[in-house]
Every structure is written in C-alpha cells, then in structure tokens.
Amino acid sequence: MRLLGGKRAKIILGGALIVLLSAGVAAWQFQLLPVQATEEPSSTEEAASTGVGFPVKEQTINLADTNPPRFMKVEVVLEFAAGKPIAPQDSAGYKKLQERLREELSRQGPAIEDKLIFTLSSKKSSELLTQAGKEKVKQELIERIQPLVGERKLMNIYFRQFIIQ
C-alpha cells in the first residue's frame, strides 16, 4: 500500500493549502496579524491646520466681457488662521473663534466686498472658467484682501458659488 498516492496526495495538499489560506485571511480580517500602520495626522496637526471661516455675502458682478456682456454670481468664504489650535471635537471653541473673527472683520466687510468685486470685474469669463484661472484669481484675492485684515493670516479662499452667465 502506498502512503500517499498521486491523486490522493494532490487532494490532501490542496485541502491543506485552502485551510492555511482561509486561516490567514481570517486572522487578517480579525486583525490578529500585524498590519503595517499608515501614518495618520495627530489631532494637534489637524488642529494646527484648521482655519476659521468668514463668509462674504453673495455678489453679482459684471465681468470684463463685452461681446456678449457676461456676469457672474459668486459667494466666497475666507479662511483665516485660527491663531491657536482647535481640537476637531471642540465645536464650541470653533464657534467662539468664528464669532470673534466676525466681530473683528465686520468693519472691513464693505472693503472686502469691494476688493472682491473690483478684482473679479476686471476678469473675462474665459479667464475664470479654467482651473488655473480660478487658482490665479484666488491668489490675487488673497494678496488684495490680506492688507485689509491686519495681522489676521488669510490662508485660503473657498468659492461656495461660482456661476458665470
């Protein structure tokens, strides 16, 4: 009698291989085997990059296009550096900072809106419809608005609405 015949050996080895693979998958699924960890930003890194939003009211602006005349409807949010880290779960702290920012910038609101209108009305629709054009106008707006807000650091501008007709 042969201990392990040809066909029988293949079946036994195949079964053993399936059992081992199943055990490995189960161990991985239930996190019994170590998995290489991916670096996630710590809450202090997240908090340091968090800014405080200052919404600017919606504007309808005539663009520089003449044939045919074009206009745009735009609504932006200015993101300012928070000044101190905000924990992601600290919504009350964020709201306090946002309220303080709103109070500080309420006097500059009309000047900020003026810079927004002045800058965008000098552009043609073809400039604003490209991704590069939008990024360029964001940088230009940051450069023009930053002097109006004093020591507050304007980090970014977000378009909430951007409609050209």
Order of alpha helices (4+ residues) and beta strands (2+ residues): alpha-alpha-beta-beta-alpha-alpha-alpha-alpha-beta
